[in-house]
């Protein structure tokens, strides 16, 4: 099977799908994944309730109500996830959903993060959300078509989907005055590159990582994009992105046999980080 690092680099947003069934054994595997505790609980301790939708099991009227405003074409299957409101739910959701998405990528399936371009109210009703629960995002999944729709081509053009910020804008050492380049990142270079290529809302890449001098300690911050809408109701979009970054960092570190863990509330007190918001710290284990 495809390695996790390969999946991280191969994953891309797919909005146009073949109208083709997915093999039963793959669907069974996906059901096992989304019900596994490993994929349901994030670093902040919140749990995601994932549900797989097969549109073929719904009436035509029901399927139309669960629409994506024409953004997605040909998708029969969707995964949605809900959570109880709590501290860190966006980061945990981003972390957990991206773990699921990468497993689907390893199976040869396409996916697409959808946070603002689907009928949230109708999906929430179908999920039967209770008081205090929210639905941050969904993903379609299936076999990608080679020919993209005009809508997809347009969206990818304006979002510059395959472009990513350079290292010098997101990775630093000591403080934000000194950039961390790939050479000086050492064993963690492929780990940080896995973060750099991660997906984010409108491809804004709002994460910043500051490595401690001479230590395997990496502080993760959120640098909000000025003027960019950061909320969909109670959902903070760019916090979802930080959960994706945490997922990529952890999975890439594990594949490179660099043990460690995320620590919360461990922000270094002496760093001038401007208006950036501290999220978590990765601490390596020697």
C-alpha contacts under 8 A as a table, 3 or more apart, distances in Angstrom:
res1	aa1	res2	aa2	distance
1	X	106	X	6.60
1	X	107	X	7.67
2	X	6	X	6.22
2	X	7	X	6.43
2	X	106	X	5.28
2	X	107	X	7.91
3	X	6	X	5.17
3	X	7	X	6.25
3	X	106	X	7.41
4	X	7	X	4.97
4	X	8	X	6.17
4	X	102	X	7.36
4	X	106	X	7.54
4	X	251	X	7.04
4	X	252	X	7.05
4	X	255	X	7.09
5	X	8	X	5.02
5	X	9	X	6.36
5	X	194	X	7.17
5	X	251	X	7.91
5	X	252	X	6.05
5	X	255	X	7.40
6	X	9	X	5.25
6	X	10	X	5.91
7	X	10	X	4.93
7	X	11	X	5.76
7	X	102	X	6.01
7	X	103	X	7.94
7	X	105	X	5.89
7	X	106	X	5.77
8	X	11	X	5.58
8	X	102	X	6.67
8	X	194	X	6.56
8	X	197	X	7.71
8	X	198	X	7.32
8	X	248	X	7.31
9	X	194	X	7.23
9	X	197	X	6.86
10	X	105	X	7.65
11	X	102	X	7.18
11	X	105	X	6.16
11	X	110	X	7.64
12	X	110	X	7.52
12	X	111	X	7.43
12	X	112	X	7.46
12	X	199	X	7.91
13	X	110	X	7.22
13	X	111	X	5.90
13	X	112	X	4.50
13	X	113	X	7.06
14	X	17	X	7.37
14	X	110	X	5.58
14	X	111	X	5.44
14	X	112	X	5.37
14	X	144	X	6.44
15	X	71	X	6.63
15	X	72	X	4.71
15	X	73	X	6.15
15	X	111	X	7.63
15	X	112	X	6.52
15	X	144	X	7.91
15	X	148	X	7.53
15	X	149	X	7.87
15	X	152	X	6.12
16	X	72	X	5.98
16	X	73	X	4.72
16	X	74	X	6.15
16	X	75	X	7.34
16	X	144	X	6.14
16	X	145	X	5.81
16	X	147	X	7.76
16	X	148	X	5.71
16	X	149	X	6.31
16	X	152	X	7.35
17	X	72	X	7.97
17	X	73	X	6.03
17	X	74	X	4.81
17	X	75	X	5.52
17	X	110	X	7.95
17	X	142	X	6.23
17	X	143	X	5.64
17	X	144	X	4.46
17	X	145	X	4.95
18	X	74	X	5.95
18	X	75	X	7.36
18	X	142	X	7.25
18	X	143	X	5.61
18	X	144	X	5.84
18	X	145	X	5.24
19	X	74	X	5.34
19	X	75	X	6.81
19	X	76	X	7.25
20	X	142	X	7.74
20	X	143	X	7.19
22	X	26	X	6.78
22	X	27	X	6.74
22	X	142	X	6.97
22	X	143	X	7.96
23	X	26	X	5.41
23	X	27	X	6.50
24	X	27	X	5.08
24	X	28	X	6.14
25	X	28	X	5.06
25	X	29	X	6.17
26	X	29	X	4.97
26	X	30	X	6.17
26	X	107	X	7.83
27	X	30	X	5.01
27	X	31	X	6.18
28	X	31	X	5.11
28	X	32	X	6.30
29	X	32	X	5.08
29	X	33	X	6.24
30	X	33	X	4.96
30	X	34	X	6.25
30	X	104	X	7.63
31	X	34	X	5.42
31	X	35	X	6.27
31	X	52	X	7.29
32	X	35	X	5.32
32	X	36	X	6.09
33	X	36	X	5.22
33	X	39	X	6.63
33	X	100	X	7.08
34	X	39	X	6.21
34	X	40	X	6.89
34	X	50	X	5.80
34	X	51	X	7.52
34	X	100	X	6.92
35	X	39	X	7.39
35	X	40	X	7.05
35	X	49	X	7.99
35	X	50	X	7.06
36	X	39	X	5.59
36	X	40	X	6.40
37	X	40	X	4.93
37	X	41	X	6.16
38	X	41	X	6.44
39	X	42	X	7.85
39	X	96	X	5.46
39	X	97	X	7.74
39	X	99	X	6.55
39	X	100	X	6.70
40	X	47	X	5.33
40	X	48	X	4.93
40	X	49	X	6.91
40	X	50	X	7.67
40	X	96	X	5.92
41	X	45	X	5.93
41	X	46	X	5.63
41	X	47	X	4.45
41	X	48	X	6.35
41	X	92	X	6.99
41	X	96	X	6.71
42	X	45	X	5.35
42	X	46	X	5.81
42	X	47	X	6.69
42	X	91	X	7.61
42	X	92	X	4.30
42	X	93	X	7.02
42	X	95	X	6.18
42	X	96	X	6.05
43	X	46	X	7.66
43	X	92	X	6.23
43	X	95	X	7.96
43	X	262	X	6.80
44	X	87	X	7.78
44	X	88	X	5.81
44	X	89	X	7.48
44	X	91	X	7.68
44	X	92	X	6.20
44	X	264	X	7.64
45	X	92	X	7.50
46	X	83	X	7.61
46	X	84	X	7.93
46	X	86	X	7.58
46	X	88	X	7.48
46	X	89	X	6.16
46	X	92	X	6.28
47	X	83	X	6.52
47	X	84	X	7.97
47	X	92	X	7.64
48	X	81	X	6.04
48	X	82	X	5.77
48	X	83	X	5.21
48	X	92	X	7.96
48	X	93	X	6.55
48	X	96	X	7.41
49	X	81	X	5.28
49	X	82	X	5.22
49	X	83	X	6.37
50	X	79	X	6.68
50	X	80	X	5.68
50	X	81	X	4.25
50	X	82	X	6.66
51	X	79	X	5.64
51	X	80	X	5.41
51	X	81	X	6.22
51	X	127	X	7.71
52	X	77	X	7.15
52	X	78	X	5.79
52	X	79	X	4.57
52	X	80	X	6.63
53	X	77	X	5.60
53	X	78	X	5.02
53	X	79	X	6.14
53	X	80	X	7.77
54	X	57	X	5.66
54	X	58	X	7.37
54	X	76	X	5.92
54	X	77	X	4.77
54	X	78	X	6.71
55	X	58	X	5.26
55	X	59	X	7.99
55	X	63	X	5.79
55	X	76	X	5.25
55	X	77	X	6.22
56	X	59	X	7.62
56	X	76	X	6.76
58	X	61	X	7.94
58	X	62	X	5.83
58	X	63	X	5.82
59	X	62	X	5.14
59	X	63	X	6.12
60	X	63	X	5.14
60	X	64	X	6.20
61	X	64	X	5.24
61	X	65	X	6.37
62	X	65	X	5.13
62	X	66	X	6.56
63	X	66	X	5.26
63	X	67	X	7.03
64	X	67	X	5.43
65	X	119	X	7.52
65	X	122	X	6.40
66	X	118	X	7.53
66	X	119	X	6.09
66	X	122	X	5.89
66	X	123	X	5.93
67	X	70	X	7.41
67	X	118	X	5.94
67	X	119	X	5.81
68	X	71	X	5.62
68	X	72	X	6.12
68	X	117	X	5.67
68	X	118	X	4.05
68	X	119	X	6.23
69	X	72	X	7.71
69	X	117	X	6.47
69	X	118	X	6.31
69	X	119	X	7.72
70	X	73	X	6.84
71	X	117	X	7.19
71	X	151	X	6.67
71	X	152	X	7.09
72	X	75	X	6.72
72	X	140	X	7.90
73	X	149	X	7.71
75	X	78	X	7.63
75	X	140	X	6.19
75	X	141	X	6.61
75	X	142	X	6.41
76	X	140	X	7.63
76	X	141	X	7.71
76	X	142	X	7.40
77	X	140	X	5.72
77	X	141	X	5.66
77	X	142	X	6.75
78	X	138	X	6.97
78	X	139	X	5.57
78	X	140	X	4.13
78	X	141	X	5.91
79	X	138	X	5.68
79	X	139	X	5.38
79	X	140	X	6.34
79	X	141	X	7.71
80	X	123	X	7.95
80	X	135	X	7.53
80	X	137	X	6.53
80	X	138	X	4.39
80	X	139	X	6.61
81	X	93	X	7.96
81	X	97	X	7.94
81	X	135	X	6.03
81	X	136	X	7.15
81	X	137	X	6.78
81	X	138	X	6.62
82	X	129	X	7.52
82	X	133	X	6.47
82	X	134	X	5.50
82	X	135	X	4.52
82	X	136	X	6.84
83	X	89	X	7.13
83	X	93	X	7.89
83	X	133	X	5.31
83	X	134	X	5.52
83	X	135	X	6.67
84	X	89	X	7.80
84	X	132	X	5.65
84	X	133	X	4.30
84	X	134	X	6.40
85	X	89	X	6.73
85	X	132	X	5.60
85	X	133	X	5.78
85	X	134	X	6.70
86	X	89	X	5.79
88	X	91	X	5.41
88	X	92	X	6.21
89	X	92	X	5.01
89	X	93	X	5.90
90	X	93	X	5.05
90	X	94	X	6.06
90	X	136	X	7.30
90	X	235	X	7.05
90	X	236	X	6.75
90	X	237	X	7.64
90	X	239	X	5.47
90	X	240	X	4.74
90	X	243	X	6.93
91	X	94	X	5.19
91	X	95	X	6.08
91	X	239	X	5.53
91	X	240	X	5.04
91	X	241	X	7.30
91	X	242	X	5.87
91	X	243	X	3.84
91	X	244	X	7.42
92	X	95	X	5.04
92	X	96	X	6.08
92	X	240	X	7.73
92	X	243	X	5.83
93	X	96	X	5.19
93	X	97	X	5.85
93	X	136	X	7.43
93	X	240	X	6.64
93	X	243	X	6.81
94	X	97	X	5.37
94	X	98	X	5.94
94	X	239	X	7.87
94	X	240	X	4.56
94	X	241	X	6.30
94	X	242	X	7.17
94	X	243	X	4.30
94	X	244	X	4.91
94	X	247	X	7.89
95	X	98	X	5.45
95	X	99	X	6.37
95	X	240	X	7.74
95	X	243	X	4.30
95	X	244	X	4.86
95	X	245	X	7.55
95	X	246	X	6.34
95	X	247	X	4.87
96	X	99	X	5.15
96	X	100	X	6.47
96	X	243	X	7.92
96	X	247	X	7.53
97	X	100	X	5.11
97	X	101	X	6.14
98	X	101	X	4.84
98	X	102	X	6.05
98	X	244	X	5.89
98	X	247	X	6.81
99	X	102	X	5.27
99	X	103	X	6.44
99	X	247	X	6.69
100	X	103	X	5.21
100	X	104	X	6.41
101	X	104	X	5.07
101	X	105	X	6.19
101	X	111	X	6.66
102	X	105	X	4.83
102	X	106	X	6.24
103	X	106	X	5.05
103	X	107	X	6.53
104	X	107	X	5.04
104	X	108	X	6.65
104	X	109	X	5.41
104	X	110	X	7.20
104	X	111	X	7.63
104	X	141	X	7.83
105	X	108	X	5.17
105	X	109	X	5.13
105	X	110	X	6.21
105	X	111	X	7.55
106	X	109	X	7.32
108	X	143	X	7.39
109	X	141	X	6.36
109	X	142	X	5.20
109	X	143	X	5.20
109	X	144	X	7.08
110	X	140	X	8.00
110	X	141	X	5.38
110	X	142	X	5.41
110	X	143	X	5.73
110	X	144	X	5.59
111	X	139	X	5.97
111	X	140	X	5.51
111	X	141	X	4.57
111	X	142	X	6.97
112	X	139	X	5.23
112	X	140	X	6.07
112	X	141	X	7.31
113	X	137	X	6.94
113	X	138	X	6.31
113	X	139	X	5.15
113	X	140	X	7.90
114	X	117	X	5.92
114	X	118	X	6.76
114	X	137	X	5.50
114	X	138	X	5.34
114	X	139	X	5.86
115	X	118	X	7.10
115	X	136	X	6.27
115	X	137	X	4.40
115	X	138	X	6.65
115	X	237	X	7.65
116	X	120	X	7.97
116	X	137	X	7.76
116	X	232	X	7.14
119	X	122	X	5.56
119	X	123	X	6.38
120	X	123	X	5.18
120	X	124	X	5.90
120	X	135	X	7.25
121	X	124	X	5.06
121	X	125	X	6.16
122	X	125	X	5.05
122	X	126	X	6.24
123	X	126	X	5.01
123	X	127	X	6.18
124	X	127	X	5.04
124	X	128	X	6.14
124	X	129	X	5.69
124	X	134	X	7.87
124	X	135	X	6.50
125	X	128	X	4.95
125	X	129	X	6.39
126	X	129	X	7.99
129	X	133	X	5.86
129	X	134	X	7.19
130	X	133	X	5.58
134	X	234	X	7.93
134	X	235	X	7.96
136	X	235	X	6.18
145	X	148	X	6.63
148	X	152	X	6.07
148	X	153	X	6.35
149	X	152	X	5.15
149	X	153	X	6.29
150	X	153	X	5.13
150	X	154	X	6.10
151	X	154	X	5.14
151	X	155	X	6.15
152	X	155	X	5.12
152	X	156	X	6.10
153	X	156	X	5.23
153	X	157	X	6.13
154	X	157	X	5.12
154	X	158	X	6.34
155	X	158	X	5.38
155	X	159	X	6.00
156	X	159	X	5.15
156	X	160	X	5.68
156	X	161	X	5.10
157	X	160	X	5.12
157	X	161	X	6.88
158	X	161	X	7.87
159	X	202	X	5.73
159	X	203	X	6.16
160	X	163	X	5.55
160	X	203	X	7.36
161	X	203	X	6.51
164	X	196	X	6.90
164	X	197	X	6.42
164	X	203	X	7.78
164	X	205	X	7.76
165	X	169	X	6.53
165	X	170	X	7.51
165	X	196	X	7.32
165	X	205	X	7.44
166	X	169	X	5.80
166	X	170	X	7.29
167	X	170	X	5.60
167	X	171	X	5.68
167	X	179	X	7.70
167	X	180	X	7.22
167	X	181	X	6.42
167	X	182	X	7.77
167	X	196	X	7.46
168	X	171	X	5.89
168	X	172	X	7.23
168	X	179	X	5.16
168	X	180	X	6.59
168	X	181	X	6.87
169	X	179	X	7.57
169	X	208	X	7.84
170	X	196	X	7.98
170	X	207	X	6.59
170	X	208	X	4.57
170	X	209	X	6.21
171	X	179	X	5.98
171	X	180	X	5.36
171	X	181	X	7.55
171	X	192	X	7.95
171	X	208	X	5.97
171	X	209	X	4.97
171	X	210	X	6.00
171	X	211	X	7.75
172	X	175	X	6.24
172	X	176	X	5.62
172	X	177	X	7.48
172	X	178	X	5.58
172	X	179	X	4.17
172	X	180	X	4.46
172	X	208	X	7.88
172	X	209	X	6.24
172	X	210	X	4.65
172	X	211	X	6.12
173	X	176	X	7.10
173	X	178	X	5.77
173	X	179	X	6.11
173	X	180	X	5.49
173	X	210	X	5.26
173	X	211	X	4.57
173	X	212	X	5.93
173	X	213	X	6.23
174	X	178	X	6.98
174	X	210	X	6.45
174	X	211	X	6.03
174	X	212	X	5.15
174	X	213	X	5.40
175	X	178	X	6.22
175	X	210	X	6.23
175	X	211	X	7.91
175	X	271	X	6.47
175	X	272	X	7.24
175	X	273	X	7.64
176	X	179	X	6.87
176	X	210	X	7.06
176	X	272	X	7.93
176	X	273	X	7.08
180	X	184	X	6.47
180	X	185	X	6.56
181	X	184	X	5.57
181	X	185	X	6.20
182	X	185	X	5.05
182	X	186	X	6.96
182	X	189	X	5.27
183	X	186	X	5.95
183	X	189	X	7.40
185	X	188	X	5.42
185	X	189	X	4.97
186	X	189	X	5.61
187	X	190	X	7.24
187	X	191	X	7.99
188	X	191	X	4.99
188	X	192	X	6.17
188	X	253	X	7.46
189	X	192	X	5.32
189	X	193	X	6.12
190	X	193	X	4.89
190	X	194	X	6.08
190	X	252	X	7.28
191	X	194	X	5.12
191	X	195	X	6.65
191	X	248	X	7.55
191	X	249	X	5.56
191	X	252	X	5.09
191	X	253	X	5.73
191	X	256	X	7.95
192	X	195	X	5.02
192	X	196	X	6.21
192	X	249	X	6.65
193	X	196	X	4.83
193	X	197	X	6.34
194	X	197	X	5.53
194	X	198	X	6.53
194	X	248	X	5.81
194	X	249	X	6.57
194	X	252	X	6.63
195	X	198	X	5.31
195	X	245	X	5.26
195	X	246	X	7.80
195	X	248	X	5.50
195	X	249	X	5.84
196	X	205	X	7.84
198	X	205	X	7.90
198	X	244	X	6.98
198	X	245	X	6.55
198	X	248	X	7.19
199	X	203	X	6.43
199	X	205	X	7.51
199	X	241	X	7.31
199	X	244	X	7.42
200	X	203	X	4.80
200	X	204	X	6.10
200	X	205	X	5.64
200	X	206	X	7.89
200	X	238	X	7.51
200	X	241	X	5.14
200	X	244	X	7.83
201	X	204	X	6.18
201	X	205	X	7.70
201	X	237	X	6.92
201	X	238	X	6.80
201	X	241	X	6.87
204	X	225	X	7.06
205	X	241	X	7.39
206	X	222	X	5.72
206	X	223	X	5.05
206	X	224	X	5.81
206	X	225	X	6.62
206	X	238	X	6.77
206	X	241	X	7.32
206	X	242	X	7.52
207	X	220	X	6.98
207	X	221	X	5.79
207	X	222	X	4.94
207	X	223	X	5.99
207	X	241	X	7.75
207	X	242	X	6.26
207	X	245	X	7.36
208	X	220	X	5.89
208	X	221	X	5.06
208	X	222	X	6.26
208	X	223	X	6.74
209	X	218	X	6.21
209	X	219	X	5.44
209	X	220	X	4.65
209	X	221	X	6.19
210	X	218	X	5.62
210	X	219	X	5.12
210	X	220	X	6.71
211	X	215	X	7.51
211	X	216	X	7.33
211	X	217	X	5.71
211	X	218	X	4.38
211	X	219	X	6.25
212	X	215	X	5.39
212	X	216	X	6.98
212	X	217	X	5.44
212	X	218	X	6.37
212	X	219	X	7.85
216	X	282	X	7.91
216	X	283	X	5.94
216	X	284	X	5.10
216	X	285	X	7.96
217	X	281	X	6.77
217	X	282	X	5.66
217	X	283	X	4.68
217	X	284	X	6.39
218	X	281	X	5.49
218	X	282	X	5.05
218	X	283	X	6.63
219	X	267	X	7.24
219	X	278	X	7.65
219	X	279	X	7.78
219	X	280	X	6.11
219	X	281	X	4.37
219	X	282	X	6.45
220	X	278	X	6.32
220	X	279	X	5.57
220	X	280	X	5.37
220	X	281	X	5.87
220	X	282	X	7.80
221	X	276	X	6.08
221	X	277	X	5.37
221	X	278	X	4.49
221	X	279	X	5.32
221	X	280	X	7.35
222	X	238	X	7.80
222	X	239	X	7.48
222	X	242	X	6.92
222	X	276	X	5.53
222	X	277	X	4.98
222	X	278	X	6.40
222	X	279	X	6.79
223	X	275	X	7.30
223	X	276	X	4.79
223	X	277	X	6.60
224	X	228	X	7.92
224	X	230	X	7.90
224	X	238	X	7.06
224	X	276	X	7.21
225	X	228	X	5.47
230	X	236	X	5.42
230	X	237	X	5.25
230	X	238	X	6.16
231	X	234	X	6.45
231	X	235	X	5.27
231	X	236	X	4.44
231	X	237	X	5.62
232	X	235	X	5.01
232	X	236	X	6.57
232	X	237	X	6.99
236	X	239	X	5.56
236	X	240	X	6.95
237	X	240	X	5.39
237	X	241	X	6.96
238	X	241	X	4.96
238	X	242	X	6.63
239	X	242	X	5.07
239	X	243	X	6.60
240	X	243	X	5.19
240	X	244	X	6.57
241	X	244	X	5.06
241	X	245	X	6.36
242	X	245	X	4.93
242	X	246	X	6.24
242	X	279	X	7.89
243	X	246	X	5.03
243	X	247	X	6.22
244	X	247	X	5.04
244	X	248	X	6.28
245	X	248	X	5.22
245	X	249	X	6.14
246	X	249	X	5.18
246	X	250	X	6.13
247	X	250	X	5.33
247	X	251	X	6.09
248	X	251	X	5.32
248	X	252	X	5.89
249	X	252	X	5.36
249	X	253	X	6.03
250	X	253	X	5.15
250	X	254	X	6.16
250	X	261	X	7.75
251	X	254	X	5.10
251	X	255	X	6.26
252	X	255	X	5.12
252	X	256	X	6.22
253	X	256	X	5.09
253	X	257	X	6.10
253	X	258	X	4.95
253	X	259	X	6.73
253	X	260	X	7.90
254	X	257	X	4.94
254	X	258	X	5.71
254	X	259	X	6.24
255	X	258	X	7.59
258	X	284	X	6.97
258	X	285	X	7.57
259	X	284	X	5.81
259	X	285	X	5.42
259	X	286	X	7.56
260	X	282	X	6.69
260	X	283	X	5.37
260	X	284	X	4.02
260	X	285	X	4.98
261	X	282	X	5.57
261	X	283	X	5.62
261	X	284	X	6.69
261	X	285	X	7.98
262	X	280	X	6.43
262	X	281	X	5.52
262	X	282	X	4.53
262	X	283	X	6.48
263	X	266	X	6.37
263	X	280	X	5.83
263	X	281	X	5.10
263	X	282	X	6.17
263	X	283	X	7.10
264	X	267	X	7.99
264	X	279	X	7.28
264	X	280	X	4.90
264	X	281	X	6.44
265	X	279	X	7.82
265	X	280	X	6.62
266	X	280	X	6.86
266	X	281	X	6.45
267	X	278	X	6.47
267	X	280	X	7.25
267	X	281	X	7.27
268	X	271	X	6.19
273	X	276	X	5.70
